[in-house]
Amino acid sequence: MKFQCQKCGECCKNYERIEGGGVHLFEWEKNKLEQHAKTLGINLELQPFSIFKVGKVYVAYHYIIKNACPFFEDNSCMIYNNRPSTCKTFPINFFMYDPIENIFRFEFVPGCTAFDKSLKKELLEKQDDAKEHLKILRDYFGKEIVLSAYQNQHTINKFGYILKFKLNAGELIQYSNIPKEEREKLTIYPLFTFCKKNNILSRTQIKSIIEEHNNLEDVKDFSKTLDLLDVDLNEFMH
């Protein structure tokens, strides 16, 4: 059995109603969507999803599309080839190999009617077998979704390093949990803007992070994981 999108559009129209859901955006994805919206004459409402504090300054970590996605029309995506990472990996919310436990840790977004619930049960039953985990996920979702999810988590881990060791940032705060009257008083800087302004990351470093993400560069390290599991990379890719 393979995952087959039913093109119901619920993930585009109602994703924000799912607990922890919503189309989460990296800063460069936010900027790109704003450009698409301007070109297409679409009203796009965005807001920070999570922010953190550095000294007395607030910085945005993730953004989110408010309400239904405006790029979804007539049961199709107007920017499908340029859709954000969250859309590319749906319904995988989290996916990463844990070399210490030799297992894949994963989390699925609830609420997708096309998602076979028995898959999670099957994975949990085989949770001590990372190689079998990988095969089940690849066969069900396809390699593109699995590799994109793997890259997505690598990028998030890079941001985690920047927040902890470069910025000494406070804990992430969910923006929507802040009272509205307080939110309106906040000045929030985009992460890369803040890092450039304070000489924490150069333009070249930021460009590299974005290119590595968009080109799935970190997935090349995936071959090392496959070697540990005695899985041939070409076999996995095909």
KOLMI-655470 format. One line per 8 residues: number of its first residue (from 1); for each residue x, y, z of N, C-alpha, C. Coordinates in Angstrom, 3 decimals, padded with zeros to 6 digits, always signed. Layout:
BEGIN
NUM) X,Y,Z,X,Y,Z,X,Y,Z  ...
END
This chain:
BEGIN
1) +000.845,-001.196,+000.000,+000.000,+000.000,+000.000,+000.883,+001.250,+000.000  +000.496,+002.230,-000.800,+001.232,+003.479,-000.862,+000.336,+004.643,-000.463  +000.974,+005.681,+000.070,+000.238,+006.901,+000.399,-000.207,+007.572,-000.901  -001.490,+007.849,-001.001,-002.029,+008.513,-002.176,-002.879,+009.699,-001.740  -002.408,+010.876,-002.062,-003.166,+012.080,-001.740,-004.518,+012.023,-002.426  -005.582,+012.278,-001.670,-006.943,+012.238,-002.210,-007.376,+013.576,-002.815  -006.474,+014.558,-002.719,-006.745,+015.904,-003.249,-008.038,+016.494,-002.683  -008.265,+016.200,-001.391,-009.457,+016.759,-000.732,-009.220,+018.214,-000.334
9) -007.960,+018.575,-000.171,-007.627,+019.961,+000.168,-007.759,+020.301,+001.639  -008.087,+019.312,+002.471,-008.281,+019.608,+003.898,-006.989,+020.095,+004.550  -005.844,+019.560,+004.112,-004.573,+019.986,+004.706,-004.260,+021.435,+004.328  -004.802,+021.897,+003.205,-004.583,+023.283,+002.764,-005.618,+024.231,+003.360  -006.844,+023.740,+003.472,-007.943,+024.600,+003.942,-008.072,+024.620,+005.455  -007.759,+023.479,+006.090,-008.035,+023.360,+007.526,-006.829,+022.941,+008.350  -005.643,+023.008,+007.774,-004.446,+022.526,+008.463,-004.230,+023.253,+009.783  -004.578,+024.537,+009.825,-004.323,+025.309,+011.045,-005.210,+024.876,+012.206
17) -006.258,+024.119,+011.900,-007.154,+023.649,+012.977,-006.612,+022.396,+013.658  -005.667,+021.732,+013.009,-005.049,+020.549,+013.599,-004.111,+020.990,+014.713  -004.123,+020.275,+015.814,-003.258,+020.626,+016.944,-001.796,+020.657,+016.503  -001.152,+021.806,+016.670,+000.237,+021.943,+016.258,+000.408,+022.083,+014.767  -000.730,+022.167,+014.052,-000.682,+022.202,+012.596,-000.507,+023.604,+012.045  -000.633,+023.693,+010.755,-000.431,+024.956,+010.064,+000.746,+024.837,+009.124  +000.745,+025.655,+008.080,+001.848,+025.630,+007.126,+003.004,+026.435,+007.714  +003.925,+025.747,+008.364,+005.084,+026.398,+008.979,+006.092,+026.784,+007.897
25) +006.685,+027.940,+008.041,+007.584,+028.457,+007.019,+008.927,+028.874,+007.613  +010.000,+028.490,+006.930,+011.289,+029.088,+007.234,+011.265,+030.510,+006.688  +012.194,+031.320,+007.141,+012.187,+032.735,+006.757,+012.239,+032.923,+005.239  +013.103,+032.159,+004.555,+013.223,+032.323,+003.104,+011.964,+031.828,+002.381  +011.268,+030.852,+002.979,+010.011,+030.395,+002.386,+008.936,+031.464,+002.547  +008.928,+032.114,+003.686,+008.008,+033.230,+003.915,+008.230,+034.311,+002.862  +009.492,+034.676,+002.648,+009.806,+035.723,+001.674,+009.373,+035.324,+000.264  +009.582,+034.058,-000.066,+009.220,+033.579,-001.399,+007.695,+033.599,-001.591
33) +006.961,+033.175,-000.552,+005.501,+033.174,-000.656,+004.958,+034.590,-000.790  +005.578,+035.526,-000.099,+005.158,+036.926,-000.217,+005.360,+037.430,-001.641  +006.444,+036.998,-002.281,+006.691,+037.382,-003.668,+005.650,+036.770,-004.603  +005.330,+035.490,-004.385,+004.311,+034.830,-005.201,+002.957,+035.518,-005.035  +002.625,+035.846,-003.789,+001.336,+036.491,-003.510,+001.244,+037.837,-004.221  +002.330,+038.574,-004.206,+002.353,+039.890,-004.864,+002.176,+039.732,-006.370  +002.865,+038.749,-006.945,+002.779,+038.506,-008.388,+001.377,+038.071,-008.799  +000.748,+037.224,-007.977,-000.563,+036.674,-008.309,-001.716,+037.536,-007.807
41) -001.393,+038.604,-007.077,-002.439,+039.479,-006.544,-003.281,+038.804,-005.482  -002.621,+038.015,-004.638,-003.311,+037.243,-003.600,-003.076,+037.881,-002.234  -004.115,+037.873,-001.416,-003.991,+038.378,-000.047,-003.433,+037.267,+000.838  -002.204,+037.417,+001.273,-001.523,+036.406,+002.090,-001.303,+036.955,+003.484  -001.874,+036.281,+004.485,-001.707,+036.706,+005.875,-000.754,+035.755,+006.597  +000.344,+036.317,+007.079,+001.347,+035.535,+007.787,+001.565,+036.099,+009.178  +002.031,+035.256,+010.068,+002.432,+035.730,+011.387,+003.503,+034.790,+011.924  +004.294,+035.236,+012.895,+005.262,+034.313,+013.515,+004.527,+033.137,+014.152
49) +005.118,+031.973,+014.077,+004.557,+030.822,+014.779,+005.254,+030.663,+016.127  +006.585,+030.729,+016.089,+007.350,+030.640,+017.332,+008.426,+031.713,+017.323  +008.668,+032.299,+018.499,+009.665,+033.352,+018.648,+010.522,+033.038,+019.871  +011.642,+033.704,+019.973,+012.481,+033.543,+021.154,+013.089,+034.891,+021.496  +013.611,+034.996,+022.695,+014.146,+036.261,+023.178,+015.663,+036.194,+023.278  +016.314,+037.211,+022.754,+017.765,+037.371,+022.886,+017.988,+038.711,+023.564  +018.367,+038.668,+024.830,+018.448,+039.919,+025.586,+017.058,+040.505,+025.724  +016.865,+041.705,+025.182,+015.554,+042.354,+025.236,+014.831,+042.322,+023.884
57) +015.419,+041.586,+022.949,+014.894,+041.564,+021.577,+014.197,+040.229,+021.287  +013.095,+040.290,+020.523,+012.391,+039.087,+020.101,+012.742,+038.775,+018.648  +012.948,+037.485,+018.380,+013.335,+037.044,+017.044,+012.395,+035.923,+016.613  +011.981,+035.956,+015.347,+011.071,+034.937,+014.815,+011.851,+033.717,+014.348  +011.416,+032.559,+014.789,+012.054,+031.296,+014.415,+011.327,+030.667,+013.226  +010.022,+030.617,+013.313,+009.162,+030.039,+012.285,+007.998,+030.987,+012.027  +007.483,+030.951,+010.808,+006.272,+031.696,+010.484,+005.170,+030.710,+010.137  +003.956,+031.230,+010.013,+002.821,+030.370,+009.689,+001.818,+031.151,+008.848
65) +001.151,+030.438,+007.939,+000.068,+031.046,+007.166,-001.177,+031.061,+008.039  -001.762,+032.226,+008.185,-002.989,+032.335,+008.982,-004.170,+031.841,+008.155  -005.038,+031.095,+008.796,-006.256,+030.604,+008.151,-005.921,+029.659,+006.994  -006.858,+029.513,+006.056,-006.648,+028.605,+004.929,-005.591,+029.165,+003.980  -004.869,+028.263,+003.323,-003.826,+028.702,+002.395,-004.481,+029.358,+001.173  -004.125,+030.600,+000.858,-004.750,+031.305,-000.268,-004.262,+030.830,-001.634  -003.216,+029.991,-001.645,-002.707,+029.481,-002.918,-003.442,+028.219,-003.363  -004.371,+027.750,-002.537,-005.158,+026.564,-002.875,-006.435,+027.009,-003.566
73) -006.607,+026.605,-004.814,-007.768,+027.039,-005.597,-008.206,+025.910,-006.520  -009.517,+025.666,-006.559,-010.080,+024.604,-007.404,-009.385,+023.266,-007.154  -009.191,+022.971,-005.882,-008.582,+021.710,-005.449,-007.192,+021.457,-006.033  -006.455,+022.527,-006.251,-005.068,+022.374,-006.691,-004.238,+023.527,-006.151  -002.931,+023.292,-006.079,-002.009,+024.291,-005.542,-001.452,+025.147,-006.677  -001.587,+026.449,-006.538,-001.127,+027.381,-007.566,+000.393,+027.480,-007.627  +001.066,+027.070,-006.551,+002.535,+027.183,-006.501,+003.157,+025.830,-006.150  +002.584,+024.762,-006.667,+002.978,+023.416,-006.263,+004.487,+023.179,-006.359
81) +005.098,+023.603,-007.447,+006.539,+023.374,-007.632,+007.399,+024.219,-006.689  +006.789,+025.208,-006.060,+007.513,+026.076,-005.121,+006.897,+026.024,-003.726  +006.192,+024.951,-003.430,+005.510,+024.835,-002.139,+006.528,+024.695,-001.016  +006.169,+025.106,+000.201,+007.088,+025.045,+001.348,+007.393,+023.614,+001.783  +008.413,+023.490,+002.621,+008.858,+022.179,+003.115,+007.749,+021.422,+003.827  +006.945,+022.127,+004.619,+005.858,+021.488,+005.357,+004.916,+020.751,+004.413  +004.664,+021.345,+003.267,+003.762,+020.741,+002.284,+004.420,+019.543,+001.601  +005.717,+019.657,+001.337,+006.434,+018.577,+000.661,+006.501,+017.314,+001.513
89) +006.554,+017.472,+002.807,+006.739,+016.320,+003.690,+005.440,+015.821,+004.320  +004.333,+016.494,+004.100,+003.054,+016.099,+004.694,+002.703,+014.675,+004.264  +002.238,+013.806,+005.188,+001.883,+014.056,+006.584,+002.978,+013.683,+007.595  +004.253,+013.629,+007.153,+005.336,+013.391,+008.116,+005.675,+014.716,+008.784  +005.584,+014.749,+010.084,+005.850,+015.972,+010.824,+007.284,+016.004,+011.362  +007.807,+014.829,+011.654,+009.152,+014.729,+012.232,+009.747,+013.396,+011.808  +011.032,+013.420,+011.400,+011.686,+012.179,+010.984,+013.193,+012.333,+011.136  +013.793,+011.503,+011.968,+015.238,+011.606,+012.191,+015.775,+010.267,+012.703
97) +016.962,+009.936,+012.258,+017.617,+008.714,+012.721,+018.332,+008.975,+014.035  +018.132,+008.077,+015.001,+018.800,+008.161,+016.301,+019.886,+007.080,+016.330  +021.156,+007.482,+016.101,+022.228,+006.477,+016.026,+022.519,+005.787,+017.357  +022.180,+006.448,+018.450,+022.439,+005.847,+019.766,+021.506,+004.657,+019.998  +020.217,+004.880,+019.707,+019.227,+003.811,+019.902,+019.087,+002.936,+018.656  +019.692,+003.406,+017.535,+019.579,+002.705,+016.250,+018.115,+002.544,+015.828  +017.377,+003.640,+015.933,+015.985,+003.641,+015.488,+015.688,+004.968,+014.791  +014.619,+004.982,+014.012,+014.125,+006.231,+013.436,+013.026,+006.760,+014.335
105) +013.146,+008.012,+014.684,+012.090,+008.660,+015.464,+011.210,+009.423,+014.484  +009.925,+009.292,+014.624,+009.027,+009.878,+013.653,+007.731,+010.329,+014.319  +007.065,+011.223,+013.642,+005.790,+011.742,+014.132,+004.972,+012.127,+012.911  +003.703,+011.768,+012.911,+002.837,+012.087,+011.791,+001.812,+013.145,+012.193  +001.448,+013.972,+011.220,+000.413,+014.979,+011.467,-000.936,+014.274,+011.506  -001.720,+014.465,+012.577,-003.032,+013.818,+012.644,-004.029,+014.515,+011.714  -005.069,+013.810,+011.357,-006.161,+014.458,+010.618,-006.195,+014.200,+009.132  -005.148,+013.577,+008.555,-005.146,+013.321,+007.113,-005.966,+012.059,+006.830
113) -007.026,+012.188,+006.039,-007.915,+011.050,+005.771,-007.273,+010.013,+004.855  -006.230,+010.423,+004.110,-005.573,+009.483,+003.196,-004.521,+008.644,+003.897  -004.141,+009.051,+005.096,-003.080,+008.365,+005.814,-003.583,+007.065,+006.427  -002.893,+005.993,+006.141,-003.255,+004.679,+006.651,-002.811,+004.557,+008.109  -003.777,+004.591,+009.022,-003.462,+004.570,+010.458,-002.742,+003.286,+010.877  -002.948,+002.209,+010.108,-002.303,+000.950,+010.470,-000.790,+001.029,+010.283  -000.331,+002.001,+009.470,+001.105,+002.148,+009.259,+001.817,+002.454,+010.569  +001.251,+003.373,+011.353,+001.878,+003.738,+012.625,+001.958,+002.521,+013.534
121) +000.919,+001.732,+013.550,+000.907,+000.520,+014.365,+002.004,-000.443,+013.899  +002.145,-000.585,+012.582,+003.164,-001.477,+012.027,+004.563,-000.992,+012.382  +004.776,+000.329,+012.320,+006.085,+000.889,+012.650,+006.412,+000.713,+014.120  +005.410,+000.910,+014.971,+005.631,+000.747,+016.401,+005.964,-000.701,+016.748  +005.357,-001.624,+016.027,+005.633,-003.035,+016.265,+007.052,-003.409,+015.865  +007.619,-002.637,+014.915,+008.965,-002.923,+014.432,+009.952,-001.839,+014.872  +009.666,-001.178,+015.992,+010.454,-000.014,+016.389,+011.907,-000.337,+016.751  +012.231,-001.610,+016.946,+013.621,-001.972,+017.246,+014.413,-002.289,+015.987
129) +013.781,-002.175,+014.822,+014.424,-002.523,+013.559,+014.456,-001.300,+012.654  +015.562,-000.519,+012.723,+015.654,+000.723,+011.951,+015.618,+000.456,+010.453  +016.260,-000.606,+010.022,+016.287,-000.932,+008.601,+014.878,-001.201,+008.078  +014.102,-001.941,+008.848,+012.728,-002.246,+008.445,+011.863,-000.991,+008.488  +012.108,-000.132,+009.492,+011.418,+001.158,+009.580,+011.583,+001.934,+008.291  +012.826,+002.053,+007.877,+013.159,+002.839,+006.696,+012.473,+002.284,+005.454  +012.489,+000.984,+005.311,+011.870,+000.339,+004.151,+010.361,+000.584,+004.126  +009.720,+000.472,+005.287,+008.273,+000.687,+005.349,+007.915,+002.127,+004.976
137) +008.668,+003.084,+005.530,+008.403,+004.496,+005.239,+008.639,+004.815,+003.764  +009.745,+004.291,+003.208,+010.035,+004.548,+001.795,+008.972,+003.940,+000.887  +008.595,+002.696,+001.169,+007.620,+002.023,+000.312,+006.246,+002.671,+000.385  +005.917,+003.215,+001.556,+004.589,+003.807,+001.725,+004.526,+005.242,+001.202  +005.500,+006.077,+001.596,+005.464,+007.488,+001.233,+006.215,+007.812,-000.060  +007.201,+006.994,-000.414,+008.059,+007.315,-001.545,+009.307,+008.026,-001.053  +010.398,+007.869,-001.785,+011.686,+008.389,-001.313,+011.713,+009.910,-001.235  +010.953,+010.613,-002.129,+011.010,+012.072,-002.132,+010.524,+012.655,-000.809
145) +009.402,+012.143,-000.300,+008.848,+012.656,+000.957,+009.786,+012.322,+002.113  +010.308,+011.096,+002.130,+011.182,+010.668,+003.227,+012.467,+011.502,+003.254  +013.079,+011.711,+002.082,+014.326,+012.468,+002.031,+014.087,+013.945,+002.361  +012.964,+014.497,+001.913,+012.642,+015.894,+002.243,+012.433,+016.058,+003.740  +011.770,+015.081,+004.360,+011.547,+015.126,+005.806,+012.877,+015.035,+006.550  +013.778,+014.197,+006.040,+015.107,+014.046,+006.644,+015.881,+015.361,+006.558  +015.843,+016.004,+005.374,+016.516,+017.286,+005.187,+015.897,+018.363,+006.074  +014.582,+018.366,+006.175,+013.878,+019.355,+006.979,+014.373,+019.321,+008.419
153) +014.520,+018.119,+008.953,+014.953,+018.000,+010.335,+016.407,+018.417,+010.504  +017.232,+018.163,+009.493,+018.627,+018.608,+009.537,+018.683,+020.131,+009.627  +017.862,+020.806,+008.842,+017.854,+022.267,+008.847,+017.395,+022.788,+010.200  +016.369,+022.162,+010.769,+015.882,+022.552,+012.091,+016.987,+022.365,+013.132  +017.758,+021.285,+013.000,+018.863,+021.044,+013.929,+019.937,+022.124,+013.812  +020.179,+022.601,+012.591,+021.145,+023.690,+012.394,+020.669,+024.943,+013.118  +019.389,+025.229,+012.993,+018.828,+026.397,+013.677,+018.939,+026.233,+015.185  +018.717,+025.001,+015.651,+018.841,+024.744,+017.083,+020.241,+025.041,+017.583
161) +021.244,+024.695,+016.773,+022.637,+024.979,+017.129,+022.872,+026.484,+017.194  +022.356,+027.213,+016.196,+022.532,+028.670,+016.159,+021.887,+029.312,+017.387  +020.676,+028.866,+017.717,+019.957,+029.436,+018.855,+020.698,+029.174,+020.164  +021.198,+027.974,+020.327,+021.798,+027.590,+021.607,+023.209,+028.136,+021.774  +024.032,+027.972,+020.717,+025.456,+028.280,+020.875,+025.862,+029.642,+020.315  +025.138,+030.154,+019.355,+025.493,+031.451,+018.762,+024.726,+032.603,+019.410  +023.468,+032.343,+019.769,+022.610,+033.410,+020.280,+022.332,+033.320,+021.771  +022.590,+032.140,+022.356,+022.242,+031.925,+023.757,+020.790,+032.332,+024.000
169) +019.924,+031.846,+023.102,+018.522,+032.263,+023.097,+017.725,+031.620,+024.222  +016.656,+032.287,+024.576,+015.726,+031.732,+025.554,+014.857,+030.670,+024.899  +013.939,+030.099,+025.644,+013.077,+029.044,+025.123,+012.143,+029.595,+024.047  +011.763,+028.702,+023.124,+010.815,+029.100,+022.083,+009.455,+029.386,+022.703  +008.829,+030.448,+022.215,+007.512,+030.855,+022.699,+006.538,+030.789,+021.533  +005.410,+030.112,+021.728,+004.413,+030.089,+020.658,+003.711,+031.443,+020.610  +003.834,+032.093,+019.471,+003.358,+033.467,+019.300,+001.870,+033.611,+019.623  +001.071,+032.649,+019.206,-000.379,+032.747,+019.404,-000.777,+032.654,+020.871
177) +000.139,+032.157,+021.724,-000.159,+032.062,+023.159,+000.051,+033.385,+023.894  +000.671,+034.339,+023.221,+000.882,+035.656,+023.818,-000.405,+036.470,+023.670  -000.897,+037.089,+024.720,-002.119,+037.900,+024.605,-002.009,+038.925,+023.474  -003.105,+039.121,+022.766,-003.100,+039.971,+021.583,-002.578,+041.371,+021.867  -002.984,+041.949,+023.001,-002.554,+043.315,+023.309,-001.042,+043.394,+023.523  -000.446,+042.285,+024.008,+001.007,+042.243,+024.182,+001.715,+042.037,+022.849  +001.124,+041.162,+021.980,+001.715,+040.902,+020.666,+001.844,+042.184,+019.858  +000.835,+043.027,+019.952,+000.816,+044.256,+019.158,+001.930,+045.223,+019.543
185) +002.490,+045.061,+020.737,+003.555,+045.955,+021.205,+004.953,+045.434,+020.869  +005.024,+044.173,+020.422,+006.330,+043.553,+020.197,+006.938,+043.960,+018.860  +008.241,+044.177,+018.871,+009.012,+044.317,+017.643,+009.765,+043.008,+017.461  +009.489,+042.316,+016.354,+010.064,+040.994,+016.144,+010.927,+040.998,+014.883  +012.172,+040.584,+015.035,+013.095,+040.549,+013.904,+013.110,+039.155,+013.276  +013.159,+039.057,+011.955,+013.389,+037.752,+011.325,+014.763,+037.227,+011.737  +014.899,+035.918,+011.857,+016.131,+035.300,+012.365,+017.369,+035.704,+011.568  +017.319,+035.560,+010.256,+018.495,+035.871,+009.447,+018.817,+037.362,+009.468
193) +017.789,+038.175,+009.477,+017.999,+039.629,+009.562,+018.733,+039.974,+010.847  +018.297,+039.376,+011.952,+018.922,+039.616,+013.246,+020.369,+039.123,+013.243  +020.596,+037.928,+012.661,+021.950,+037.354,+012.644,+022.902,+038.183,+011.791  +022.415,+038.693,+010.663,+023.263,+039.536,+009.807,+023.586,+040.854,+010.509  +022.579,+041.444,+011.108,+022.750,+042.737,+011.766,+023.758,+042.668,+012.903  +023.808,+041.520,+013.572,+024.686,+041.363,+014.735,+025.939,+040.536,+014.433  +026.231,+040.382,+013.137,+027.449,+039.688,+012.691,+027.567,+038.266,+013.248  +026.437,+037.599,+013.366,+026.427,+036.216,+013.846,+026.535,+035.253,+012.670
201) +025.876,+035.617,+011.573,+025.973,+034.864,+010.327,+026.221,+035.843,+009.187  +027.079,+035.456,+008.267,+027.333,+036.299,+007.099,+026.303,+035.986,+006.008  +026.244,+036.829,+004.995,+025.354,+036.576,+003.860,+025.691,+035.235,+003.204  +026.987,+034.949,+003.111,+027.432,+033.698,+002.494,+026.966,+032.496,+003.295  +027.058,+032.573,+004.624,+026.617,+031.464,+005.474,+025.108,+031.251,+005.367  +024.371,+032.352,+005.333,+022.908,+032.254,+005.206,+022.531,+031.652,+003.863  +023.194,+032.115,+002.814,+022.932,+031.579,+001.479,+023.227,+030.085,+001.439  +024.293,+029.672,+002.107,+024.675,+028.263,+002.146,+023.612,+027.415,+002.839
209) +023.076,+027.908,+003.956,+022.037,+027.179,+004.692,+020.812,+026.970,+003.810  +020.419,+028.032,+003.099,+019.240,+027.960,+002.232,+019.470,+027.003,+001.069  +020.648,+027.098,+000.439,+020.951,+026.223,-000.700,+021.059,+024.768,-000.275  +021.667,+024.520,+000.871,+021.780,+023.145,+001.372,+020.399,+022.553,+001.617  +019.492,+023.378,+002.125,+018.129,+022.904,+002.374,+017.397,+022.642,+001.061  +017.407,+023.616,+000.173,+016.653,+023.503,-001.079,+017.181,+022.391,-001.988  +018.489,+022.139,-001.925,+019.102,+021.126,-002.792,+019.268,+019.774,-002.100  +018.691,+019.650,-000.897,+018.772,+018.401,-000.123,+020.227,+017.959,+000.082
217) +021.107,+018.939,+000.291,+022.533,+018.639,+000.423,+022.825,+017.732,+001.616  +022.113,+017.936,+002.727,+022.402,+017.146,+003.925,+021.985,+015.699,+003.759  +021.138,+015.447,+002.760,+020.705,+014.074,+002.512,+021.880,+013.209,+002.050  +022.921,+013.865,+001.527,+024.099,+013.096,+001.117,+024.699,+012.355,+002.311  +024.569,+012.965,+003.493,+025.053,+012.291,+004.697,+024.174,+011.102,+005.065  +022.999,+011.044,+004.433,+022.078,+009.952,+004.688,+022.719,+008.618,+004.307  +023.634,+008.661,+003.325,+024.302,+007.437,+002.893,+025.090,+006.801,+004.040  +025.605,+007.656,+004.952,+026.340,+007.146,+006.107,+025.397,+006.364,+007.026
225) +024.188,+006.912,+007.180,+023.185,+006.214,+007.991,+022.823,+004.888,+007.347  +022.652,+004.907,+006.020,+022.291,+003.680,+005.320,+023.401,+002.631,+005.444  +024.649,+003.101,+005.415,+025.778,+002.174,+005.575,+025.717,+001.477,+006.932  +025.363,+002.252,+007.961,+025.248,+001.674,+009.302,+024.168,+000.598,+009.347  +023.145,+000.776,+008.505,+022.023,-000.162,+008.495,+022.198,-001.243,+007.432  +023.354,-001.190,+006.735,+023.621,-002.144,+005.666,+022.564,-002.063,+004.566  +022.243,-000.830,+004.184,+021.292,-000.594,+003.096,+022.027,+000.133,+001.986  +021.913,-000.376,+000.766,+022.578,+000.259,-000.361,+021.835,+001.526,-000.764
233) +022.590,+002.645,-000.935,+021.970,+003.931,-001.254,+021.183,+003.860,-002.571  +021.769,+003.243,-003.588,+021.070,+003.134,-004.881,+019.790,+002.329,-004.759  +019.852,+001.296,-003.905,+018.656,+000.494,-003.674,+017.555,+001.325,-003.027  +017.965,+002.155,-002.058,+016.979,+003.003,-001.385,+016.392,+004.025,-002.339  +017.257,+004.637,-003.154,+016.824,+005.717,-004.032,+015.923,+005.220,-005.150  +016.021,+003.966,-005.457,+015.220,+003.437,-006.568,+014.210,+002.403,-006.100
END
